Amino acid sequence: MNECEDCARLFGTNATTSPHANLILHSDALINYGATASGRIEYYRCNRCGAKWERIRARSEPEARWTYTSKELP
């Protein structure tokens, strides 16, 4: 993948890190970790290089990271 510099810097950073300016939110969904925790998973596509991303946003997952996704984003 020929990722842009902004995507290269984002990979592996904590999920609380804001998306860079060329990341467009594609979709999000509720996730449930059982009766005590829930959150959201967000999917992004970079408008510059086309990289596809996901991040989990849940208080129960403080160590969640930005990662590439294999999910199809039309």
Predicted model as a PDB file, atoms N, CA, C, CB and O in Angstrom, pLDDT in the B-factor column:
MODEL        1                                                                  
ATOM      1  N   MET A   1       0.849  -1.172   0.000  1.00 62.00           N  
ATOM      2  CA  MET A   1       0.000   0.000   0.000  1.00 62.00           C  
ATOM      3  C   MET A   1       0.896   1.237   0.000  1.00 62.00           C  
ATOM      4  CB  MET A   1      -0.967  -0.003   1.224  1.00 62.00           C  
ATOM      5  O   MET A   1       1.879   1.297   0.738  1.00 62.00           O  
ATOM      6  N   ASN A   2       0.561   2.202  -0.811  1.00 85.00           N  
ATOM      7  CA  ASN A   2       1.294   3.473  -0.832  1.00 85.00           C  
ATOM      8  C   ASN A   2       0.526   4.490  -0.011  1.00 85.00           C  
ATOM      9  CB  ASN A   2       1.504   3.986  -2.292  1.00 85.00           C  
ATOM     10  O   ASN A   2      -0.239   5.295  -0.545  1.00 85.00           O  
ATOM     11  N   GLU A   3       0.738   4.442   1.278  1.00 91.00           N  
ATOM     12  CA  GLU A   3       0.012   5.345   2.162  1.00 91.00           C  
ATOM     13  C   GLU A   3       0.641   6.729   2.156  1.00 91.00           C  
ATOM     14  CB  GLU A   3      -0.024   4.788   3.584  1.00 91.00           C  
ATOM     15  O   GLU A   3       1.834   6.889   1.899  1.00 91.00           O  
ATOM     16  N   CYS A   4      -0.188   7.726   2.443  1.00 96.00           N  
ATOM     17  CA  CYS A   4       0.321   9.091   2.543  1.00 96.00           C  
ATOM     18  C   CYS A   4       1.062   9.255   3.881  1.00 96.00           C  
ATOM     19  CB  CYS A   4      -0.846  10.131   2.417  1.00 96.00           C  
ATOM     20  O   CYS A   4       0.972   8.392   4.754  1.00 96.00           O  
ATOM     21  N   GLU A   5       1.771  10.334   4.028  1.00 96.00           N  
ATOM     22  CA  GLU A   5       2.542  10.576   5.251  1.00 96.00           C  
ATOM     23  C   GLU A   5       1.651  10.645   6.480  1.00 96.00           C  
ATOM     24  CB  GLU A   5       3.339  11.865   5.125  1.00 96.00           C  
ATOM     25  O   GLU A   5       2.024  10.158   7.547  1.00 96.00           O  
ATOM     26  N   ASP A   6       0.467  11.251   6.338  1.00 97.00           N  
ATOM     27  CA  ASP A   6      -0.439  11.366   7.485  1.00 97.00           C  
ATOM     28  C   ASP A   6      -0.903   9.991   7.959  1.00 97.00           C  
ATOM     29  CB  ASP A   6      -1.653  12.235   7.122  1.00 97.00           C  
ATOM     30  O   ASP A   6      -0.978   9.744   9.163  1.00 97.00           O  
ATOM     31  N   CYS A   7      -1.216   9.090   7.017  1.00 97.00           N  
ATOM     32  CA  CYS A   7      -1.620   7.732   7.389  1.00 97.00           C  
ATOM     33  C   CYS A   7      -0.459   6.978   8.018  1.00 97.00           C  
ATOM     34  CB  CYS A   7      -2.143   6.967   6.163  1.00 97.00           C  
ATOM     35  O   CYS A   7      -0.655   6.254   8.994  1.00 97.00           O  
ATOM     36  N   ALA A   8       0.726   7.132   7.489  1.00 96.00           N  
ATOM     37  CA  ALA A   8       1.897   6.456   8.045  1.00 96.00           C  
ATOM     38  C   ALA A   8       2.113   6.862   9.495  1.00 96.00           C  
ATOM     39  CB  ALA A   8       3.148   6.772   7.215  1.00 96.00           C  
ATOM     40  O   ALA A   8       2.474   6.032  10.330  1.00 96.00           O  
ATOM     41  N   ARG A   9       1.893   8.137   9.796  1.00 96.00           N  
ATOM     42  CA  ARG A   9       2.059   8.616  11.180  1.00 96.00           C  
ATOM     43  C   ARG A   9       0.945   8.113  12.089  1.00 96.00           C  
ATOM     44  CB  ARG A   9       2.096  10.147  11.212  1.00 96.00           C  
ATOM     45  O   ARG A   9       1.168   7.926  13.285  1.00 96.00           O  
ATOM     46  N   LEU A  10      -0.254   7.888  11.546  1.00 96.00           N  
ATOM     47  CA  LEU A  10      -1.407   7.488  12.350  1.00 96.00           C  
ATOM     48  C   LEU A  10      -1.347   6.022  12.779  1.00 96.00           C  
ATOM     49  CB  LEU A  10      -2.680   7.736  11.575  1.00 96.00           C  
ATOM     50  O   LEU A  10      -1.831   5.678  13.857  1.00 96.00           O  
ATOM     51  N   PHE A  11      -0.762   5.161  11.955  1.00 94.00           N  
ATOM     52  CA  PHE A  11      -0.789   3.729  12.220  1.00 94.00           C  
ATOM     53  C   PHE A  11      -0.255   3.402  13.614  1.00 94.00           C  
ATOM     54  CB  PHE A  11       0.020   2.989  11.167  1.00 94.00           C  
ATOM     55  O   PHE A  11       0.855   3.790  13.978  1.00 94.00           O  
ATOM     56  N   GLY A  12      -1.063   2.684  14.380  1.00 94.00           N  
ATOM     57  CA  GLY A  12      -0.646   2.222  15.699  1.00 94.00           C  
ATOM     58  C   GLY A  12      -0.787   3.224  16.816  1.00 94.00           C  
ATOM     59  O   GLY A  12      -0.503   2.898  17.969  1.00 94.00           O  
ATOM     60  N   THR A  13      -1.223   4.453  16.509  1.00 97.00           N  
ATOM     61  CA  THR A  13      -1.414   5.423  17.589  1.00 97.00           C  
ATOM     62  C   THR A  13      -2.681   5.071  18.360  1.00 97.00           C  
ATOM     63  CB  THR A  13      -1.495   6.877  17.031  1.00 97.00           C  
ATOM     64  O   THR A  13      -3.535   4.335  17.866  1.00 97.00           O  
ATOM     65  N   ASN A  14      -2.791   5.595  19.556  1.00 96.00           N  
ATOM     66  CA  ASN A  14      -3.958   5.328  20.388  1.00 96.00           C  
ATOM     67  C   ASN A  14      -5.218   5.799  19.677  1.00 96.00           C  
ATOM     68  CB  ASN A  14      -3.821   6.015  21.762  1.00 96.00           C  
ATOM     69  O   ASN A  14      -5.202   6.811  18.977  1.00 96.00           O  
ATOM     70  N   ALA A  15      -6.308   5.064  19.859  1.00 95.00           N  
ATOM     71  CA  ALA A  15      -7.570   5.367  19.195  1.00 95.00           C  
ATOM     72  C   ALA A  15      -8.147   6.726  19.597  1.00 95.00           C  
ATOM     73  CB  ALA A  15      -8.571   4.285  19.499  1.00 95.00           C  
ATOM     74  O   ALA A  15      -9.041   7.239  18.923  1.00 95.00           O  
ATOM     75  N   THR A  16      -7.651   7.308  20.679  1.00 94.00           N  
ATOM     76  CA  THR A  16      -8.124   8.639  21.056  1.00 94.00           C  
ATOM     77  C   THR A  16      -7.506   9.734  20.187  1.00 94.00           C  
ATOM     78  CB  THR A  16      -7.812   8.906  22.522  1.00 94.00           C  
ATOM     79  O   THR A  16      -7.952  10.881  20.221  1.00 94.00           O  
ATOM     80  N   THR A  17      -6.481   9.382  19.410  1.00 96.00           N  
ATOM     81  CA  THR A  17      -5.869  10.333  18.486  1.00 96.00           C  
ATOM     82  C   THR A  17      -6.885  10.714  17.415  1.00 96.00           C  
ATOM     83  CB  THR A  17      -4.585   9.739  17.842  1.00 96.00           C  
ATOM     84  O   THR A  17      -7.535   9.843  16.838  1.00 96.00           O  
ATOM     85  N   SER A  18      -7.023  11.994  17.151  1.00 96.00           N  
ATOM     86  CA  SER A  18      -7.990  12.468  16.152  1.00 96.00           C  
ATOM     87  C   SER A  18      -7.596  12.010  14.752  1.00 96.00           C  
ATOM     88  CB  SER A  18      -8.098  14.002  16.193  1.00 96.00           C  
ATOM     89  O   SER A  18      -6.410  11.905  14.441  1.00 96.00           O  
ATOM     90  N   PRO A  19      -8.595  11.738  13.906  1.00 96.00           N  
ATOM     91  CA  PRO A  19      -8.282  11.393  12.516  1.00 96.00           C  
ATOM     92  C   PRO A  19      -7.645  12.586  11.814  1.00 96.00           C  
ATOM     93  CB  PRO A  19      -9.554  10.941  11.760  1.00 96.00           C  
ATOM     94  O   PRO A  19      -7.964  13.733  12.128  1.00 96.00           O  
ATOM     95  N   HIS A  20      -6.749  12.324  10.869  1.00 96.00           N  
ATOM     96  CA  HIS A  20      -6.137  13.442  10.148  1.00 96.00           C  
ATOM     97  C   HIS A  20      -7.140  14.038   9.166  1.00 96.00           C  
ATOM     98  CB  HIS A  20      -4.858  12.983   9.405  1.00 96.00           C  
ATOM     99  O   HIS A  20      -8.194  13.451   8.922  1.00 96.00           O  
ATOM    100  N   ALA A  21      -6.821  15.188   8.607  1.00 96.00           N  
ATOM    101  CA  ALA A  21      -7.766  15.979   7.821  1.00 96.00           C  
ATOM    102  C   ALA A  21      -8.315  15.261   6.596  1.00 96.00           C  
ATOM    103  CB  ALA A  21      -7.113  17.238   7.390  1.00 96.00           C  
ATOM    104  O   ALA A  21      -9.421  15.577   6.155  1.00 96.00           O  
ATOM    105  N   ASN A  22      -7.585  14.312   6.035  1.00 97.00           N  
ATOM    106  CA  ASN A  22      -8.051  13.614   4.835  1.00 97.00           C  
ATOM    107  C   ASN A  22      -8.783  12.314   5.124  1.00 97.00           C  
ATOM    108  CB  ASN A  22      -6.892  13.331   3.942  1.00 97.00           C  
ATOM    109  O   ASN A  22      -9.177  11.612   4.193  1.00 97.00           O  
ATOM    110  N   LEU A  23      -8.974  11.977   6.395  1.00 97.00           N  
ATOM    111  CA  LEU A  23      -9.749  10.780   6.725  1.00 97.00           C  
ATOM    112  C   LEU A  23     -11.222  11.147   6.785  1.00 97.00           C  
ATOM    113  CB  LEU A  23      -9.282  10.157   8.073  1.00 97.00           C  
ATOM    114  O   LEU A  23     -11.624  12.076   7.486  1.00 97.00           O  
ATOM    115  N   ILE A  24     -12.014  10.398   6.036  1.00 95.00           N  
ATOM    116  CA  ILE A  24     -13.451  10.626   5.980  1.00 95.00           C  
ATOM    117  C   ILE A  24     -14.133   9.452   6.683  1.00 95.00           C  
ATOM    118  CB  ILE A  24     -13.952  10.779   4.494  1.00 95.00           C  
ATOM    119  O   ILE A  24     -13.880   8.290   6.367  1.00 95.00           O  
ATOM    120  N   LEU A  25     -15.010   9.780   7.651  1.00 95.00           N  
ATOM    121  CA  LEU A  25     -15.747   8.739   8.346  1.00 95.00           C  
ATOM    122  C   LEU A  25     -16.680   8.062   7.355  1.00 95.00           C  
ATOM    123  CB  LEU A  25     -16.538   9.318   9.552  1.00 95.00           C  
ATOM    124  O   LEU A  25     -17.537   8.710   6.754  1.00 95.00           O  
ATOM    125  N   HIS A  26     -16.512   6.765   7.190  1.00 94.00           N  
ATOM    126  CA  HIS A  26     -17.331   6.000   6.250  1.00 94.00           C  
ATOM    127  C   HIS A  26     -18.569   5.459   6.949  1.00 94.00           C  
ATOM    128  CB  HIS A  26     -16.519   4.846   5.633  1.00 94.00           C  
ATOM    129  O   HIS A  26     -19.685   5.613   6.452  1.00 94.00           O  
ATOM    130  N   SER A  27     -18.373   4.826   8.100  1.00 93.00           N  
ATOM    131  CA  SER A  27     -19.489   4.273   8.856  1.00 93.00           C  
ATOM    132  C   SER A  27     -19.035   3.981  10.274  1.00 93.00           C  
ATOM    133  CB  SER A  27     -20.039   2.995   8.183  1.00 93.00           C  
ATOM    134  O   SER A  27     -17.840   3.962  10.570  1.00 93.00           O  
ATOM    135  N   ASP A  28     -20.000   3.755  11.139  1.00 90.00           N  
ATOM    136  CA  ASP A  28     -19.682   3.336  12.495  1.00 90.00           C  
ATOM    137  C   ASP A  28     -20.789   2.406  12.976  1.00 90.00           C  
ATOM    138  CB  ASP A  28     -19.520   4.565  13.448  1.00 90.00           C  
ATOM    139  O   ASP A  28     -21.880   2.376  12.407  1.00 90.00           O  
ATOM    140  N   ALA A  29     -20.501   1.660  14.017  1.00 87.00           N  
ATOM    141  CA  ALA A  29     -21.454   0.695  14.541  1.00 87.00           C  
ATOM    142  C   ALA A  29     -21.245   0.532  16.037  1.00 87.00           C  
ATOM    143  CB  ALA A  29     -21.317  -0.660  13.821  1.00 87.00           C  
ATOM    144  O   ALA A  29     -20.142   0.712  16.553  1.00 87.00           O  
ATOM    145  N   LEU A  30     -22.323   0.188  16.719  1.00 85.00           N  
ATOM    146  CA  LEU A  30     -22.218  -0.127  18.134  1.00 85.00           C  
ATOM    147  C   LEU A  30     -21.539  -1.472  18.296  1.00 85.00           C  
ATOM    148  CB  LEU A  30     -23.603  -0.128  18.807  1.00 85.00           C  
ATOM    149  O   LEU A  30     -21.742  -2.389  17.499  1.00 85.00           O  
ATOM    150  N   ILE A  31     -20.730  -1.578  19.340  1.00 82.00           N  
ATOM    151  CA  ILE A  31     -20.141  -2.864  19.700  1.00 82.00           C  
ATOM    152  C   ILE A  31     -20.485  -3.108  21.158  1.00 82.00           C  
ATOM    153  CB  ILE A  31     -18.579  -2.889  19.459  1.00 82.00           C  
ATOM    154  O   ILE A  31     -20.678  -2.168  21.928  1.00 82.00           O  
ATOM    155  N   ASN A  32     -20.560  -4.362  21.525  1.00 74.00           N  
ATOM    156  CA  ASN A  32     -20.947  -4.712  22.876  1.00 74.00           C  
ATOM    157  C   ASN A  32     -19.985  -5.759  23.404  1.00 74.00           C  
ATOM    158  CB  ASN A  32     -22.405  -5.221  22.927  1.00 74.00           C  
ATOM    159  O   ASN A  32     -19.806  -6.809  22.787  1.00 74.00           O  
ATOM    160  N   TYR A  33     -19.363  -5.478  24.541  1.00 62.00           N  
ATOM    161  CA  TYR A  33     -18.417  -6.390  25.175  1.00 62.00           C  
ATOM    162  C   TYR A  33     -19.070  -7.151  26.330  1.00 62.00           C  
ATOM    163  CB  TYR A  33     -17.194  -5.618  25.679  1.00 62.00           C  
ATOM    164  O   TYR A  33     -18.376  -7.604  27.240  1.00 62.00           O  
ATOM    165  N   GLY A  34     -20.362  -7.292  26.300  1.00 62.00           N  
ATOM    166  CA  GLY A  34     -21.062  -7.960  27.395  1.00 62.00           C  
ATOM    167  C   GLY A  34     -21.921  -6.963  28.139  1.00 62.00           C  
ATOM    168  O   GLY A  34     -22.140  -5.852  27.657  1.00 62.00           O  
ATOM    169  N   ALA A  35     -22.402  -7.337  29.290  1.00 59.00           N  
ATOM    170  CA  ALA A  35     -23.360  -6.517  30.022  1.00 59.00           C  
ATOM    171  C   ALA A  35     -22.753  -5.245  30.600  1.00 59.00           C  
ATOM    172  CB  ALA A  35     -23.966  -7.320  31.125  1.00 59.00           C  
ATOM    173  O   ALA A  35     -23.487  -4.308  30.914  1.00 59.00           O  
ATOM    174  N   THR A  36     -21.439  -5.189  30.746  1.00 58.00           N  
ATOM    175  CA  THR A  36     -20.845  -4.066  31.476  1.00 58.00           C  
ATOM    176  C   THR A  36     -20.148  -3.032  30.610  1.00 58.00           C  
ATOM    177  CB  THR A  36     -19.877  -4.585  32.457  1.00 58.00           C  
ATOM    178  O   THR A  36     -19.783  -1.970  31.114  1.00 58.00           O  
ATOM    179  N   ALA A  37     -19.950  -3.301  29.323  1.00 62.00           N  
ATOM    180  CA  ALA A  37     -19.177  -2.355  28.514  1.00 62.00           C  
ATOM    181  C   ALA A  37     -19.692  -2.332  27.084  1.00 62.00           C  
ATOM    182  CB  ALA A  37     -17.683  -2.718  28.534  1.00 62.00           C  
ATOM    183  O   ALA A  37     -20.118  -3.350  26.537  1.00 62.00           O  
ATOM    184  N   SER A  38     -19.641  -1.163  26.502  1.00 75.00           N  
ATOM    185  CA  SER A  38     -20.006  -1.030  25.096  1.00 75.00           C  
ATOM    186  C   SER A  38     -19.248   0.151  24.527  1.00 75.00           C  
ATOM    187  CB  SER A  38     -21.546  -0.851  24.914  1.00 75.00           C  
ATOM    188  O   SER A  38     -18.587   0.887  25.259  1.00 75.00           O  
ATOM    189  N   GLY A  39     -19.343   0.329  23.240  1.00 87.00           N  
ATOM    190  CA  GLY A  39     -18.665   1.430  22.578  1.00 87.00           C  
ATOM    191  C   GLY A  39     -19.024   1.450  21.114  1.00 87.00           C  
ATOM    192  O   GLY A  39     -20.077   0.951  20.717  1.00 87.00           O  
ATOM    193  N   ARG A  40     -18.158   2.020  20.314  1.00 88.00           N  
ATOM    194  CA  ARG A  40     -18.388   2.128  18.874  1.00 88.00           C  
ATOM    195  C   ARG A  40     -17.118   1.724  18.138  1.00 88.00           C  
ATOM    196  CB  ARG A  40     -18.819   3.571  18.479  1.00 88.00           C  
ATOM    197  O   ARG A  40     -16.005   1.879  18.640  1.00 88.00           O  
ATOM    198  N   ILE A  41     -17.318   1.205  16.942  1.00 91.00           N  
ATOM    199  CA  ILE A  41     -16.207   0.992  16.035  1.00 91.00           C  
ATOM    200  C   ILE A  41     -16.456   1.907  14.845  1.00 91.00           C  
ATOM    201  CB  ILE A  41     -16.074  -0.526  15.601  1.00 91.00           C  
ATOM    202  O   ILE A  41     -17.559   1.951  14.302  1.00 91.00           O  
ATOM    203  N   GLU A  42     -15.429   2.628  14.451  1.00 94.00           N  
ATOM    204  CA  GLU A  42     -15.545   3.584  13.349  1.00 94.00           C  
ATOM    205  C   GLU A  42     -14.647   3.145  12.204  1.00 94.00           C  
ATOM    206  CB  GLU A  42     -15.177   5.018  13.813  1.00 94.00           C  
ATOM    207  O   GLU A  42     -13.536   2.658  12.413  1.00 94.00           O  
ATOM    208  N   TYR A  43     -15.155   3.329  10.986  1.00 95.00           N  
ATOM    209  CA  TYR A  43     -14.405   2.982   9.773  1.00 95.00           C  
ATOM    210  C   TYR A  43     -14.171   4.258   8.963  1.00 95.00           C  
ATOM    211  CB  TYR A  43     -15.171   1.907   8.917  1.00 95.00           C  
ATOM    212  O   TYR A  43     -15.087   5.055   8.764  1.00 95.00           O  
ATOM    213  N   TYR A  44     -12.956   4.437   8.508  1.00 96.00           N  
ATOM    214  CA  TYR A  44     -12.564   5.624   7.762  1.00 96.00           C  
ATOM    215  C   TYR A  44     -11.867   5.221   6.469  1.00 96.00           C  
ATOM    216  CB  TYR A  44     -11.648   6.523   8.612  1.00 96.00           C  
ATOM    217  O   TYR A  44     -11.315   4.127   6.351  1.00 96.00           O  
ATOM    218  N   ARG A  45     -11.906   6.128   5.513  1.00 96.00           N  
ATOM    219  CA  ARG A  45     -11.110   5.975   4.288  1.00 96.00           C  
ATOM    220  C   ARG A  45     -10.369   7.291   4.076  1.00 96.00           C  
ATOM    221  CB  ARG A  45     -12.015   5.607   3.029  1.00 96.00           C  
ATOM    222  O   ARG A  45     -10.931   8.373   4.247  1.00 96.00           O  
ATOM    223  N   CYS A  46      -9.103   7.176   3.702  1.00 97.00           N  
ATOM    224  CA  CYS A  46      -8.299   8.365   3.441  1.00 97.00           C  
ATOM    225  C   CYS A  46      -8.631   8.896   2.052  1.00 97.00           C  
ATOM    226  CB  CYS A  46      -6.781   8.053   3.564  1.00 97.00           C  
ATOM    227  O   CYS A  46      -8.579   8.165   1.064  1.00 97.00           O  
ATOM    228  N   ASN A  47      -8.967  10.153   1.995  1.00 96.00           N  
ATOM    229  CA  ASN A  47      -9.323  10.825   0.749  1.00 96.00           C  
ATOM    230  C   ASN A  47      -8.092  11.059  -0.128  1.00 96.00           C  
ATOM    231  CB  ASN A  47     -10.018  12.157   1.045  1.00 96.00           C  
ATOM    232  O   ASN A  47      -8.232  11.322  -1.322  1.00 96.00           O  
ATOM    233  N   ARG A  48      -6.898  10.970   0.440  1.00 96.00           N  
ATOM    234  CA  ARG A  48      -5.664  11.199  -0.309  1.00 96.00           C  
ATOM    235  C   ARG A  48      -5.091   9.905  -0.880  1.00 96.00           C  
ATOM    236  CB  ARG A  48      -4.631  11.868   0.582  1.00 96.00           C  
ATOM    237  O   ARG A  48      -4.826   9.828  -2.079  1.00 96.00           O  
ATOM    238  N   CYS A  49      -4.895   8.883  -0.036  1.00 96.00           N  
ATOM    239  CA  CYS A  49      -4.214   7.665  -0.506  1.00 96.00           C  
ATOM    240  C   CYS A  49      -5.123   6.441  -0.599  1.00 96.00           C  
ATOM    241  CB  CYS A  49      -3.066   7.349   0.410  1.00 96.00           C  
ATOM    242  O   CYS A  49      -4.720   5.418  -1.152  1.00 96.00           O  
ATOM    243  N   GLY A  50      -6.343   6.529  -0.066  1.00 94.00           N  
ATOM    244  CA  GLY A  50      -7.285   5.417  -0.153  1.00 94.00           C  
ATOM    245  C   GLY A  50      -7.173   4.390   0.957  1.00 94.00           C  
ATOM    246  O   GLY A  50      -7.909   3.403   0.947  1.00 94.00           O  
ATOM    247  N   ALA A  51      -6.279   4.588   1.915  1.00 95.00           N  
ATOM    248  CA  ALA A  51      -6.134   3.632   3.020  1.00 95.00           C  
ATOM    249  C   ALA A  51      -7.450   3.525   3.783  1.00 95.00           C  
ATOM    250  CB  ALA A  51      -4.983   4.058   3.977  1.00 95.00           C  
ATOM    251  O   ALA A  51      -8.162   4.514   3.956  1.00 95.00           O  
ATOM    252  N   LYS A  52      -7.766   2.297   4.243  1.00 96.00           N  
ATOM    253  CA  LYS A  52      -8.986   2.054   5.009  1.00 96.00           C  
ATOM    254  C   LYS A  52      -8.602   1.765   6.457  1.00 96.00           C  
ATOM    255  CB  LYS A  52      -9.810   0.871   4.401  1.00 96.00           C  
ATOM    256  O   LYS A  52      -7.716   0.955   6.728  1.00 96.00           O  
ATOM    257  N   TRP A  53      -9.273   2.432   7.368  1.00 96.00           N  
ATOM    258  CA  TRP A  53      -8.929   2.398   8.783  1.00 96.00           C  
ATOM    259  C   TRP A  53     -10.110   1.999   9.648  1.00 96.00           C  
ATOM    260  CB  TRP A  53      -8.407   3.741   9.222  1.00 96.00           C  
ATOM    261  O   TRP A  53     -11.267   2.106   9.242  1.00 96.00           O  
ATOM    262  N   GLU A  54      -9.789   1.532  10.862  1.00 95.00           N  
ATOM    263  CA  GLU A  54     -10.808   1.360  11.887  1.00 95.00           C  
ATOM    264  C   GLU A  54     -10.212   1.729  13.234  1.00 95.00           C  
ATOM    265  CB  GLU A  54     -11.352  -0.094  11.900  1.00 95.00           C  
ATOM    266  O   GLU A  54      -9.007   1.630  13.463  1.00 95.00           O  
ATOM    267  N   ARG A  55     -11.110   2.161  14.119  1.00 94.00           N  
ATOM    268  CA  ARG A  55     -10.702   2.385  15.506  1.00 94.00           C  
ATOM    269  C   ARG A  55     -11.877   2.059  16.406  1.00 94.00           C  
ATOM    270  CB  ARG A  55     -10.215   3.853  15.731  1.00 94.00           C  
ATOM    271  O   ARG A  55     -13.032   2.307  16.058  1.00 94.00           O  
ATOM    272  N   ILE A  56     -11.570   1.501  17.567  1.00 90.00           N  
ATOM    273  CA  ILE A  56     -12.574   1.175  18.573  1.00 90.00           C  
ATOM    274  C   ILE A  56     -12.566   2.289  19.597  1.00 90.00           C  
ATOM    275  CB  ILE A  56     -12.301  -0.217  19.242  1.00 90.00           C  
ATOM    276  O   ILE A  56     -11.519   2.674  20.117  1.00 90.00           O  
ATOM    277  N   ARG A  57     -13.757   2.802  19.878  1.00 89.00           N  
ATOM    278  CA  ARG A  57     -13.889   3.857  20.877  1.00 89.00           C  
ATOM    279  C   ARG A  57     -14.781   3.345  21.993  1.00 89.00           C  
ATOM    280  CB  ARG A  57     -14.465   5.168  20.253  1.00 89.00           C  
ATOM    281  O   ARG A  57     -16.008   3.383  21.892  1.00 89.00           O  
ATOM    282  N   ALA A  58     -14.150   2.865  23.059  1.00 84.00           N  
ATOM    283  CA  ALA A  58     -14.872   2.328  24.206  1.00 84.00           C  
ATOM    284  C   ALA A  58     -14.025   2.520  25.454  1.00 84.00           C  
ATOM    285  CB  ALA A  58     -15.220   0.829  23.999  1.00 84.00           C  
ATOM    286  O   ALA A  58     -12.812   2.310  25.430  1.00 84.00           O  
ATOM    287  N   ARG A  59     -14.658   2.913  26.525  1.00 80.00           N  
ATOM    288  CA  ARG A  59     -13.914   3.112  27.772  1.00 80.00           C  
ATOM    289  C   ARG A  59     -13.270   1.826  28.252  1.00 80.00           C  
ATOM    290  CB  ARG A  59     -14.830   3.660  28.853  1.00 80.00           C  
ATOM    291  O   ARG A  59     -12.251   1.857  28.942  1.00 80.00           O  
ATOM    292  N   SER A  60     -13.860   0.696  27.889  1.00 79.00           N  
ATOM    293  CA  SER A  60     -13.306  -0.586  28.320  1.00 79.00           C  
ATOM    294  C   SER A  60     -12.071  -0.984  27.516  1.00 79.00           C  
ATOM    295  CB  SER A  60     -14.360  -1.669  28.207  1.00 79.00           C  
ATOM    296  O   SER A  60     -11.422  -1.980  27.834  1.00 79.00           O  
ATOM    297  N   GLU A  61     -11.741  -0.217  26.480  1.00 82.00           N  
ATOM    298  CA  GLU A  61     -10.591  -0.531  25.617  1.00 82.00           C  
ATOM    299  C   GLU A  61      -9.628   0.668  25.549  1.00 82.00           C  
ATOM    300  CB  GLU A  61     -11.074  -0.918  24.184  1.00 82.00           C  
ATOM    301  O   GLU A  61      -9.415   1.211  24.465  1.00 82.00           O  
ATOM    302  N   PRO A  62      -9.047   1.087  26.673  1.00 85.00           N  
ATOM    303  CA  PRO A  62      -8.192   2.279  26.668  1.00 85.00           C  
ATOM    304  C   PRO A  62      -6.919   2.129  25.843  1.00 85.00           C  
ATOM    305  CB  PRO A  62      -7.821   2.631  28.069  1.00 85.00           C  
ATOM    306  O   PRO A  62      -6.296   3.128  25.484  1.00 85.00           O  
ATOM    307  N   GLU A  63      -6.531   0.905  25.543  1.00 91.00           N  
ATOM    308  CA  GLU A  63      -5.313   0.676  24.761  1.00 91.00           C  
ATOM    309  C   GLU A  63      -5.603   0.442  23.276  1.00 91.00           C  
ATOM    310  CB  GLU A  63      -4.555  -0.514  25.325  1.00 91.00           C  
ATOM    311  O   GLU A  63      -4.705   0.056  22.527  1.00 91.00           O  
ATOM    312  N   ALA A  64      -6.846   0.670  22.844  1.00 92.00           N  
ATOM    313  CA  ALA A  64      -7.204   0.465  21.432  1.00 92.00           C  
ATOM    314  C   ALA A  64      -6.354   1.371  20.548  1.00 92.00           C  
ATOM    315  CB  ALA A  64      -8.718   0.742  21.196  1.00 92.00           C  
ATOM    316  O   ALA A  64      -6.004   2.485  20.939  1.00 92.00           O  
ATOM    317  N   ARG A  65      -6.029   0.888  19.361  1.00 95.00           N  
ATOM    318  CA  ARG A  65      -5.152   1.586  18.421  1.00 95.00           C  
ATOM    319  C   ARG A  65      -5.831   1.762  17.071  1.00 95.00           C  
ATOM    320  CB  ARG A  65      -3.834   0.826  18.250  1.00 95.00           C  
ATOM    321  O   ARG A  65      -6.761   1.031  16.729  1.00 95.00           O  
ATOM    322  N   TRP A  66      -5.359   2.730  16.317  1.00 96.00           N  
ATOM    323  CA  TRP A  66      -5.747   2.868  14.916  1.00 96.00           C  
ATOM    324  C   TRP A  66      -5.126   1.710  14.157  1.00 96.00           C  
ATOM    325  CB  TRP A  66      -5.295   4.251  14.318  1.00 96.00           C  
ATOM    326  O   TRP A  66      -3.931   1.449  14.291  1.00 96.00           O  
ATOM    327  N   THR A  67      -5.929   1.012  13.360  1.00 95.00           N  
ATOM    328  CA  THR A  67      -5.422  -0.091  12.544  1.00 95.00           C  
ATOM    329  C   THR A  67      -6.059  -0.043  11.157  1.00 95.00           C  
ATOM    330  CB  THR A  67      -5.705  -1.456  13.224  1.00 95.00           C  
ATOM    331  O   THR A  67      -7.138   0.519  10.970  1.00 95.00           O  
ATOM    332  N   TYR A  68      -5.375  -0.636  10.206  1.00 94.00           N  
ATOM    333  CA  TYR A  68      -5.972  -0.786   8.883  1.00 94.00           C  
ATOM    334  C   TYR A  68      -7.090  -1.806   8.978  1.00 94.00           C  
ATOM    335  CB  TYR A  68      -4.912  -1.215   7.823  1.00 94.00           C  
ATOM    336  O   TYR A  68      -7.037  -2.702   9.820  1.00 94.00           O  
ATOM    337  N   THR A  69      -8.094  -1.685   8.135  1.00 92.00           N  
ATOM    338  CA  THR A  69      -9.193  -2.639   8.127  1.00 92.00           C  
ATOM    339  C   THR A  69      -9.283  -3.353   6.795  1.00 92.00           C  
ATOM    340  CB  THR A  69     -10.505  -1.941   8.436  1.00 92.00           C  
ATOM    341  O   THR A  69      -8.919  -2.807   5.753  1.00 92.00           O  
ATOM    342  N   SER A  70      -9.767  -4.567   6.842  1.00 89.00           N  
ATOM    343  CA  SER A  70     -10.015  -5.311   5.618  1.00 89.00           C  
ATOM    344  C   SER A  70     -11.485  -5.236   5.218  1.00 89.00           C  
ATOM    345  CB  SER A  70      -9.586  -6.764   5.788  1.00 89.00           C  
ATOM    346  O   SER A  70     -11.888  -5.796   4.199  1.00 89.00           O  
ATOM    347  N   LYS A  71     -12.284  -4.540   6.030  1.00 85.00           N  
ATOM    348  CA  LYS A  71     -13.705  -4.381   5.728  1.00 85.00           C  
ATOM    349  C   LYS A  71     -13.881  -3.646   4.400  1.00 85.00           C  
ATOM    350  CB  LYS A  71     -14.424  -3.618   6.868  1.00 85.00           C  
ATOM    351  O   LYS A  71     -13.197  -2.659   4.128  1.00 85.00           O  
ATOM    352  N   GLU A  72     -14.797  -4.136   3.588  1.00 85.00           N  
ATOM    353  CA  GLU A  72     -15.101  -3.455   2.323  1.00 85.00           C  
ATOM    354  C   GLU A  72     -15.819  -2.141   2.610  1.00 85.00           C  
ATOM    355  CB  GLU A  72     -15.969  -4.358   1.397  1.00 85.00           C  
ATOM    356  O   GLU A  72     -16.846  -2.128   3.288  1.00 85.00           O  
ATOM    357  N   LEU A  73     -15.295  -1.063   2.107  1.00 78.00           N  
ATOM    358  CA  LEU A  73     -15.917   0.250   2.247  1.00 78.00           C  
ATOM    359  C   LEU A  73     -16.231   0.753   0.842  1.00 78.00           C  
ATOM    360  CB  LEU A  73     -14.985   1.259   3.028  1.00 78.00           C  
ATOM    361  O   LEU A  73     -15.343   1.250   0.148  1.00 78.00           O  
ATOM    362  N   PRO A  74     -17.486   0.628   0.420  1.00 69.00           N  
ATOM    363  CA  PRO A  74     -17.813   1.015  -0.971  1.00 69.00           C  
ATOM    364  C   PRO A  74     -17.554   2.482  -1.258  1.00 69.00           C  
ATOM    365  CB  PRO A  74     -19.264   0.705  -1.268  1.00 69.00           C  
ATOM    366  O   PRO A  74     -17.781   2.942  -2.377  1.00 69.00           O  
TER     367      PRO A  74                                                      
ENDMDL                                                                          
END                                                                             
